[in-house]
Amino acid sequence: MQGKGYLINFVTYSPPEKNRLVDIWYGSDNNLAAKQAGKATNNYYLWNSSINQSVKLPDDYPIYSSIDSDRYVLAFNPLEEFQNITLHPYLNIFLYDTKNQSFQKIFHQIKKDIVHSNQGKYIIGLDPKEQKWLLYNVQLNSLSTIDKHGLRNPSFSNDLSTVYFESDSELWKYEIESGRLFPQGFNKATEIIGLERKISNPQFGFKMNMLNTDSALLIKSVDKAKNLTDFSFLYKRKIIRLTSPTQNRIKEFKYYKNAKQFITIEENHNMAPRVYLTNWQKGNREEIYRVQDPPATLLKQEIISFRNSIGIPLKGILYYPKNFDASKRYPMVTYIYQIKSSAANVYSLPNNEATGVNRRTLLENGYFVYEPDIIFDSRGTGISALDCVHSALDALKNNPSINLSKVGLTGHSMGGYETNFIATQTNRFAAFISGAALSDMVSTYFSYDYAEQKPNHNRFETGQFEMQVPFSEDKDLYLKNSPIHHVENVKAPVLLWNGMHDDVVVPTQAMEFFIGLKRNNLPVIALFYPNRGHDLGLNTRESKEMNKKALQWWNHFLKEKKNKTWIKL
């Protein structure tokens, strides 16, 4: 707020009823979360500090949100048309005028994370169907469509004449009066650094994004094809380069306005974090601190380019074992999730990872580690993941140092689901480890998500699984991509693990896959951790145990070191 209008909310909280004889669930109830979280009743007032007067807002809508105005606020009912098809409700947004005591509908079924300017002059939101931004002018009561896809994170200039957008290809400048959109000349993925963000509504992500365009804008740009990062100033349409493009991951960039110097913390897969001091005007760059890890400098990485069966270009990151000897053949562990190549410059220590997979430990124990990209398409989550992994393995056929008969596959969460499914479809892996993994698409689709406090079907239709259709419209698609429906086809030993307090992927999913394998007399071991949730925590007792067992599992099946008595199949 700018000191004139303040939105004040008095909340009355009703906790969920306990010790009731029966808990009734109604099919018409779109607020099942209240059964866990209770209900909040809001009483809003808009206080004008300059005249020391407050106005009680009407009870027509349960939620009001500030737009930095002493006259206008936003009003909406988040459950008005919510059918749990998406993770978050789309919103019908109304502008309430406290002077005229009137409501004006300005957005229909728009995504949350609305952005407004200061002084409550402009409001911008994303239309989820068209994937285009809509700009509402409060004073003129006019709505404009910004006709371009892929724009994100809108930010208003301090003179309220323009809106800047980040994107995966460029920094864009939208002139509000003319309605024209101009590229700023970066030709790369961009991010504005040091943006002034003020949260207006933390529950729904409403915020005020303002840029001081009277001074230089600090821009981070990334060439995703080459994995190169650099920083620049944008000032009066000119780009002033501050850094040379680097393949290092820049973890921190500290720059103080009116200063000639900045500090970066950088790392890479073979470089422990280092701190650099740079004078951008003189072009001087000085290393002022480094984490000591000499063995990391010996690590080797190769970027593998491949296409899946429908021709989409992807990448895989192949990490070579420590002290690699080209005259030898090594086993390999393939670690999957979704897009992995964006983390090719991340430094790793031999920690006890929360997900049971530590790249550095595997490299130091004589394994290749392969992390291929996975994307989903209309064939379904599992089938498209299988296609990507097979194509990624095909790209390694000419590498004589990899023993392709001794390859393991592992993943956690979504990567665990992908591992489960792929295990039912291929004979190209010698062993599997699957953590906190879904195994039954259909039962999970029709289950309740206690973590998000809503039905689970949105996770499949519009969420991470990207199935795009409800089960009722394409049952065969779900059955084809559900691991449990093909469990009898698994060809190699499977190690499953789950935290018993996991409310993201409930442990019964691991139990179901375990029972399916056991019923078909297939080799399987399951590890259940009573005090852990969706992961095991970094360097906890449980993660130490799981990481140790994971290495022993790979040694047993990929190196034939069969000396651990707990592996009984």
C-alpha positions in Angstrom: 0.0 0.0 0.0 1.0 3.6 -0.5 -0.3 4.8 2.8 -3.8 5.8 2.0 -5.9 2.7 1.7 -5.6 -0.4 3.9 -7.6 -3.6 3.5 -8.3 -5.1 7.0 -9.7 -8.5 7.6 -11.2 -9.8 10.8 -11.2 -13.6 10.6 -13.5 -15.9 12.6 -12.2 -19.5 12.5 -14.4 -22.5 13.0 -12.3 -25.7 13.6 -13.3 -29.0 12.1 -15.7 -30.9 14.2 -14.2 -33.7 16.2 -15.6 -36.9 17.8 -18.7 -36.8 15.6 -20.7 -39.9 15.1 -20.7 -39.7 11.3 -18.8 -37.5 8.8 -21.1 -36.7 5.9 -19.6 -36.0 2.5 -21.9 -34.3 -0.1 -21.3 -34.6 -3.8 -22.3 -30.9 -4.2 -19.6 -29.8 -1.7 -16.6 -28.1 -3.4 -14.9 -27.3 -0.1 -14.0 -30.7 1.2 -10.8 -29.2 2.5 -12.8 -27.6 5.3 -13.3 -31.1 6.8 -9.6 -31.0 7.6 -8.7 -27.4 7.9 -11.9 -25.9 9.3 -13.7 -22.9 8.0 -12.8 -19.2 8.1 -15.3 -16.4 7.9 -13.9 -13.1 6.8 -15.1 -9.6 7.6 -13.4 -7.0 5.5 -13.0 -3.2 6.0 -11.2 -0.7 3.7 -9.6 2.0 5.8 -8.7 5.3 4.3 -5.9 6.6 6.5 -5.9 10.1 5.0 -9.4 10.8 6.2 -9.4 8.2 9.0 -12.5 6.5 7.8 -13.3 2.8 7.2 -15.9 1.2 5.0 -17.2 -2.3 5.8 -17.2 -4.4 2.6 -20.4 -6.3 1.8 -20.8 -10.0 2.4 -21.6 -10.8 -1.3 -18.2 -12.5 -1.7 -16.1 -14.4 0.8 -12.8 -13.1 -0.4 -11.6 -9.5 -1.1 -8.1 -8.5 -2.2 -6.3 -5.2 -2.2 -5.0 -3.6 -5.4 -3.2 -0.7 -3.7 -6.2 1.6 -3.9 -8.2 3.5 -1.3 -11.4 3.1 -3.5 -11.3 -0.3 -5.3 -10.8 -3.9 -4.2 -11.1 -7.2 -5.9 -13.9 -9.6 -4.9 -14.4 -13.3 -5.7 -15.7 -16.6 -4.6 -12.9 -19.2 -5.3 -15.4 -22.1 -5.2 -18.0 -20.6 -7.5 -17.4 -22.8 -10.4 -14.6 -25.1 -9.0 -15.0 -28.8 -9.9 -11.5 -29.9 -8.8 -10.4 -30.4 -12.4 -7.4 -28.2 -11.9 -5.2 -28.0 -8.8 -6.2 -24.4 -8.1 -9.6 -22.9 -8.9 -10.1 -20.5 -11.8 -11.6 -17.3 -10.6 -14.4 -15.0 -11.6 -13.0 -11.6 -10.5 -15.1 -8.6 -9.7 -14.0 -5.0 -9.0 -15.8 -3.5 -6.1 -16.1 0.3 -6.0 -16.5 1.5 -2.4 -17.6 4.9 -3.5 -20.5 3.8 -5.7 -21.0 0.5 -3.8 -21.1 -1.5 -7.0 -19.6 -4.6 -8.4 -18.1 -4.9 -11.9 -17.1 -8.3 -13.3 -13.7 -7.9 -15.0 -12.3 -11.5 -15.5 -14.1 -14.8 -16.1 -12.5 -18.1 -15.0 -8.9 -16.7 -14.9 -5.9 -18.3 -13.2 -4.8 -17.2 -9.8 -1.5 -15.2 -9.4 -3.1 -12.0 -10.6 -0.7 -9.0 -10.8 -1.7 -5.4 -10.3 0.1 -2.0 -10.6 0.4 0.5 -7.8 -2.4 3.0 -7.3 -4.8 0.3 -8.4 -4.8 1.5 -12.0 -4.2 -1.8 -13.9 -4.9 -5.5 -13.2 -3.5 -8.3 -15.3 -4.4 -12.0 -15.3 -3.8 -15.1 -17.4 -6.7 -16.7 -19.4 -6.0 -20.4 -18.9 -7.8 -21.5 -22.1 -6.2 -19.0 -24.5 -3.0 -18.8 -22.5 -2.9 -15.1 -23.1 -2.7 -12.2 -20.6 -5.7 -9.9 -20.1 -5.0 -6.3 -19.0 -7.8 -4.4 -17.3 -7.8 -0.6 -17.0 -9.7 0.3 -13.9 -10.2 4.0 -14.8 -11.5 3.3 -18.3 -13.3 0.0 -17.5 -11.6 -1.5 -20.5 -10.1 -5.0 -21.2 -7.2 -5.7 -23.6 -5.8 -9.0 -24.7 -2.0 -9.3 -25.1 -1.8 -11.5 -28.2 1.2 -13.8 -27.5 1.7 -17.1 -25.9 4.5 -18.0 -23.5 4.7 -14.7 -21.6 5.1 -14.8 -17.8 5.7 -12.7 -14.7 4.3 -9.3 -15.8 5.8 -6.3 -14.2 4.6 -2.6 -14.6 7.0 0.3 -15.2 7.0 3.0 -12.5 5.3 5.4 -14.9 2.6 2.8 -15.7 3.1 3.1 -19.4 4.4 -0.4 -20.1 4.4 -4.0 -18.9 7.5 -6.1 -19.1 7.2 -9.9 -19.6 9.7 -12.6 -19.1 9.6 -15.7 -21.4 11.7 -18.7 -22.6 12.8 -16.8 -25.7 13.0 -13.1 -25.0 12.2 -10.2 -22.7 9.1 -8.4 -24.0 7.9 -4.8 -23.5 4.2 -4.1 -23.9 3.1 -0.5 -24.5 -0.3 -0.1 -22.8 -1.5 2.9 -24.9 -0.6 1.5 -28.3 -1.2 -2.1 -27.4 2.0 -3.1 -29.2 4.5 -5.7 -28.0 8.3 -5.3 -28.6 11.2 -7.8 -28.1 14.1 -6.3 -26.2 16.9 -8.1 -28.1 18.0 -10.9 -25.7 16.9 -13.8 -27.9 17.1 -16.1 -24.8 15.1 -17.1 -21.8 15.0 -14.1 -19.5 14.4 -13.2 -15.8 14.2 -9.7 -14.2 16.4 -9.6 -11.1 15.6 -7.4 -8.2 12.0 -6.9 -9.1 9.9 -5.2 -6.4 7.2 -7.6 -5.5 4.6 -6.9 -2.8 2.2 -9.7 -2.0 -1.4 -8.6 -1.8 -3.0 -11.9 -1.2 -0.7 -14.7 -0.2 -3.4 -17.4 -0.3 -4.1 -16.8 -4.0 -0.7 -15.4 -5.0 -2.0 -11.9 -6.0 0.9 -9.4 -6.1 2.0 -6.0 -7.2 5.1 -6.1 -9.5 6.7 -2.7 -10.1 9.9 -1.8 -12.0 11.9 1.4 -11.6 12.6 2.0 -15.3 14.3 5.2 -14.6 17.4 3.1 -13.7 18.9 0.1 -15.4 17.0 -3.2 -15.1 19.2 -6.2 -14.2 18.4 -9.2 -16.5 19.4 -12.8 -16.2 19.4 -14.6 -19.6 19.9 -18.3 -20.3 20.6 -19.9 -23.7 18.8 -23.2 -22.9 20.2 -24.9 -26.0 23.8 -24.4 -24.9 23.1 -24.1 -21.2 24.8 -20.7 -21.0 23.9 -18.0 -18.5 24.8 -14.3 -18.4 23.7 -11.1 -16.7 23.1 -7.7 -18.3 21.7 -4.2 -17.7 18.8 -3.0 -19.8 18.8 0.8 -19.9 17.1 3.0 -22.4 16.7 0.2 -24.9 20.4 -0.7 -24.6 21.8 -4.0 -23.4 25.0 -3.6 -21.3 26.7 -7.0 -20.7 27.9 -7.5 -17.2 29.2 -11.1 -17.5 30.4 -13.4 -20.2 28.1 -16.4 -21.0 29.1 -19.2 -18.6 28.1 -22.9 -18.3 28.5 -22.5 -14.5 25.3 -22.5 -12.4 25.1 -19.0 -10.8 23.6 -19.7 -7.5 23.7 -16.1 -6.2 24.1 -12.7 -7.8 24.6 -9.8 -5.5 24.6 -6.4 -7.0 24.2 -3.1 -5.2 22.8 -0.1 -7.2 25.3 2.7 -7.9 28.1 0.2 -7.3 30.6 -0.9 -10.0 31.0 -4.4 -8.6 29.0 -7.5 -8.0 29.5 -10.9 -6.3 28.5 -14.3 -7.8 28.5 -17.7 -6.3 29.1 -20.3 -9.0 29.3 -24.0 -9.3 29.3 -26.8 -11.9 29.1 -30.6 -11.9 32.9 -30.7 -11.6 33.4 -27.5 -9.7 32.6 -26.9 -6.0 31.0 -23.5 -5.2 33.3 -20.5 -5.7 32.7 -16.8 -4.9 33.8 -14.2 -7.5 34.0 -10.4 -7.2 33.6 -8.7 -10.6 34.1 -5.0 -11.6 31.9 -4.9 -14.6 33.1 -1.6 -15.9 36.8 -2.6 -15.8 36.1 -6.2 -16.8 38.1 -7.5 -13.8 37.0 -10.8 -12.2 38.6 -12.1 -9.0 38.0 -15.4 -7.1 37.7 -14.6 -3.4 36.7 -17.9 -2.0 36.3 -21.6 -3.0 35.0 -24.7 -1.4 37.8 -27.3 -1.4 36.9 -30.4 -3.3 39.8 -31.4 -5.6 38.3 -34.8 -6.6 35.4 -33.0 -8.2 37.6 -31.5 -10.9 38.2 -35.0 -12.2 34.6 -35.7 -12.9 33.5 -35.9 -16.6 30.2 -35.2 -18.2 28.8 -35.6 -21.7 25.6 -34.1 -23.2 23.8 -36.7 -25.3 21.4 -35.4 -27.9 18.6 -37.8 -29.0 15.0 -37.7 -30.3 12.1 -39.8 -29.1 10.1 -41.9 -31.6 7.9 -39.0 -32.7 10.9 -36.8 -33.5 11.1 -34.4 -30.5 14.7 -33.4 -29.7 15.8 -34.1 -26.1 19.0 -34.3 -24.1 20.5 -36.7 -21.6 23.4 -36.0 -19.2 25.9 -38.8 -19.0 28.2 -38.6 -16.0 31.4 -40.7 -16.2 32.7 -42.7 -13.3 35.5 -41.4 -11.2 39.0 -42.3 -12.5 37.4 -43.4 -15.8 39.5 -45.8 -17.9 38.4 -46.1 -21.5 39.8 -49.6 -21.7 37.2 -50.8 -19.1 33.4 -51.4 -19.2 31.2 -50.0 -16.5 27.7 -50.5 -15.2 25.3 -47.6 -15.4 22.4 -46.3 -13.2 19.7 -44.3 -15.1 18.0 -41.7 -13.0 14.7 -40.3 -14.3 12.1 -37.7 -13.5 11.1 -35.2 -16.2 13.5 -32.6 -17.6 16.9 -33.3 -16.1 19.2 -31.6 -18.5 18.5 -28.2 -17.0 20.5 -29.3 -13.9 23.6 -30.4 -15.9 25.7 -27.7 -14.0 24.6 -28.6 -10.5 27.4 -29.6 -8.1 26.8 -32.6 -5.9 28.4 -34.0 -2.8 28.3 -37.7 -1.8 25.4 -36.9 0.6 22.7 -39.1 1.9 20.0 -37.7 -0.3 16.4 -37.5 0.8 15.3 -39.4 -2.4 17.8 -42.3 -2.0 19.7 -41.3 -5.2 23.2 -39.7 -4.9 25.0 -39.2 -8.2 28.4 -38.5 -6.7 28.3 -41.6 -4.6 27.6 -43.7 -7.7 30.3 -42.0 -9.7 32.8 -42.6 -6.9 31.8 -46.3 -6.8 32.5 -46.9 -10.5 29.1 -46.3 -12.2 28.1 -44.2 -15.1 25.0 -42.1 -14.2 22.6 -41.2 -17.0 19.9 -38.6 -16.6 17.8 -38.3 -19.7 15.0 -35.8 -20.4 11.4 -37.1 -20.3 8.4 -35.4 -21.8 4.7 -36.5 -22.0 2.4 -36.6 -25.0 -1.0 -37.9 -26.0 0.1 -41.6 -25.6 0.0 -41.1 -21.8 2.5 -40.5 -19.1 4.0 -43.9 -18.8 4.1 -44.8 -22.5 5.8 -41.5 -23.5 8.3 -41.9 -20.6 9.1 -45.4 -21.8 9.7 -44.1 -25.3 12.0 -41.3 -24.1 14.1 -43.7 -22.0 14.4 -46.3 -24.7 15.4 -43.6 -27.2 17.9 -42.2 -24.6 19.5 -45.7 -24.2 19.6 -46.2 -28.0 21.8 -43.0 -28.2 24.4 -44.8 -26.0 24.7 -48.0 -28.1 28.1 -46.9 -29.6 29.7 -46.1 -26.3 32.0 -49.2 -25.7 32.6 -48.2 -22.1 29.0 -48.8 -20.9 27.9 -52.4 -20.2 24.4 -52.1 -21.4 23.5 -55.5 -19.9 24.2 -54.0 -16.5 22.0 -51.0 -16.4 19.7 -50.0 -13.5 16.7 -47.6 -13.5 15.6 -45.5 -10.5 13.4 -42.6 -9.7 11.5 -40.9 -6.9 7.8 -39.7 -6.9 7.0 -39.0 -10.6 10.3 -40.7 -11.4 9.2 -43.6 -9.3 5.9 -44.0 -11.2 7.9 -43.9 -14.4 10.3 -46.5 -13.1 7.3 -48.7 -12.0 5.7 -48.4 -15.4 8.9 -48.9 -17.4 9.7 -52.0 -15.3 6.5 -53.6 -16.7 7.4 -52.9 -20.3 11.0 -53.6 -21.0 13.9 -56.1 -20.6 16.6 -53.5 -20.9 17.3 -53.1 -17.2 19.0 -55.4 -14.8 17.3 -53.9 -11.6 15.0 -51.2 -10.5 14.7 -48.9 -7.4 11.4 -47.0 -7.1 10.7 -44.5 -4.3 7.4 -43.0 -3.1 5.9 -44.1 -6.3 2.3 -44.3 -7.7 1.5 -47.8 -9.1 -2.3 -47.7 -9.7 -3.5 -44.8 -11.9 -7.2 -45.7 -11.6 -7.4 -46.0 -7.8 -5.3 -42.9 -7.3 -7.5 -40.9 -9.8 -10.5 -41.8 -7.6 -8.8 -41.1 -4.3 -8.6 -38.0 -2.0 -5.4 -36.0 -1.7 -4.9 -35.2 1.9 -1.8 -33.1 1.2 -3.7 -30.8 -1.2 -7.0 -31.4 0.6 -9.0 -32.2 -2.6 -9.8 -35.0 -5.0 -6.8 -36.4 -6.9 -8.2 -36.5 -10.4 -6.9 -33.0 -11.2 -3.4 -34.4 -10.8 -4.0 -36.6 -13.8 -6.2 -34.5 -16.1 -4.5 -31.1 -15.9 -1.7 -31.6 -13.5 1.7 -33.2 -13.6 0.6 -36.4 -15.4 -0.7 -34.4 -18.3 -3.3 -37.1 -19.4 -5.6 -34.2 -20.6 -8.8 -36.3 -20.5 -10.9 -37.7 -17.7 -10.9 -41.4 -17.0 -14.6 -41.6 -18.1 -13.7 -40.4 -21.6 -10.6 -42.7 -22.2 -10.5 -45.6 -19.8 -8.1 -47.5 -22.0 -5.6 -44.7 -21.9 -5.4 -44.9 -18.1 -5.3 -48.7 -18.0 -2.5 -48.8 -20.6 -0.4 -46.3 -18.5 -1.1 -47.9 -15.1 1.8 -50.0 -13.8 -0.2 -52.3 -11.7 -2.2 -53.5 -14.7 1.0 -54.9 -16.3 2.8 -56.0 -13.1 3.1 -59.6 -14.2 5.5 -58.5 -17.0 8.3 -57.2 -14.8 11.6 -58.9 -15.9 14.1 -57.7 -13.2 14.3 -57.3 -9.4 12.5 -54.3 -7.9 13.4 -52.5 -4.7 10.5 -50.3 -3.4 10.6 -47.8 -0.6 8.1 -45.4 1.0 7.6 -43.2 4.1 4.6 -44.3 6.1 3.6 -40.7 6.6 3.6 -39.9 2.9 0.4 -38.0 2.1 1.5 -37.1 -1.5 1.8 -40.7 -2.7 0.3 -42.9 0.0 2.3 -46.0 1.0 -0.5 -48.3 0.0 0.6 -47.6 -3.6 4.0 -49.2 -2.9 2.3 -52.0 -1.0 0.0 -52.6 -4.0 2.9 -52.9 -6.4 4.7 -55.1 -3.9 1.7 -57.5 -3.6 1.3 -57.5 -7.4 4.9 -58.6 -7.9 4.7 -61.1 -5.0 1.5 -62.6 -6.3 3.3 -63.3 -9.6 6.4 -64.8 -7.9 8.6 -61.9 -9.1 11.6 -60.7 -7.2 10.8 -57.7 -5.0 11.8 -56.1 -1.7 9.9 -53.2 -0.1 11.3 -50.8 2.6 8.8 -48.8 4.7 10.0 -46.0 7.0 7.6 -45.4 9.9 8.6 -41.9 10.7 9.1 -40.4 7.2 6.9 -38.8 4.5 7.3 -38.3 0.8 11.1 -38.2 1.2 13.5 -39.3 3.8 15.1 -36.0 4.7 18.7 -35.0 3.9 21.3 -36.9 6.0 18.7 -38.4 8.4 19.0 -41.8 9.8 16.5 -43.1 7.3 18.2 -41.5 4.3 21.6 -42.9 5.4 20.0 -46.3 5.6 18.3 -46.0 2.2 21.3 -44.6 0.4 23.5 -47.5 1.8 20.9 -50.1 0.8 20.6 -48.5 -2.7 24.3 -48.8 -3.3 24.3 -52.4 -2.1 21.4 -53.1 -4.4 23.2 -51.8 -7.4 26.4 -53.6 -6.4 24.4 -56.8 -6.1 22.7 -56.8 -9.5 25.0 -54.6 -11.6 28.4 -55.7 -10.2 27.6 -59.2 -9.0 28.8 -58.3 -5.5 26.3 -60.7 -3.8 27.4 -60.4 -0.2 24.5 -58.6 1.5 22.3 -60.9 3.4 19.3 -58.5 3.5 18.8 -59.0 -0.3 16.7 -62.1 -0.2 14.7 -62.8 -3.3 
